[in-house]
Amino acid sequence: MFTLKRVVWVLCGSLICVFFGVACREARESDIPGTYHVKTTWGESTLDVQPNHMFLQEVHGPDGQVRSTKGKWDLSGGILYMRPCLQIGQAGAASADLCGEGVDILGSSIAISLDPDHGLEYQKIR
């Protein structure tokens, strides 16, 4: 017979299993390809990452200006390296020779951290 105490223990155990089943893990190369998007106070950006280690990054500013760059990417130790790139921050986007951004995976959600101090990150949309 089920008692309230037993039901609570079973529910808690189930929640722990579910939580650890979708816990964070380090990104693998096969996780990275796809389309990512971020919207900020100054505009938005899309990052299209290809399986052949090429990417296209576009930034749409508040004045309608579009900037883009193409380059190569690599993943090492959970960090996505892109060269060249548009470095995205709270104040806008700036051209850079190299960007190194952390990749966060929680369950099926993948995010590329851009400016952790301000919560800016690309979210994988497909």
Beta strands, then each sheet from edge to edge (+ up, - down):
strand 1: 34-39
strand 2: 44-49
strand 3: 54-60
strand 4: 66-76
strand 5: 79-83
strand 6: 85-89
strand 7: 92-96
strand 8: 99-106
strand 9: 109-115
strand 10: 120-124
sheet 1: 1+ 2- 3+ 4- 5+ 8- 9+ 10- 1+
sheet 2: 6+ 7-
end
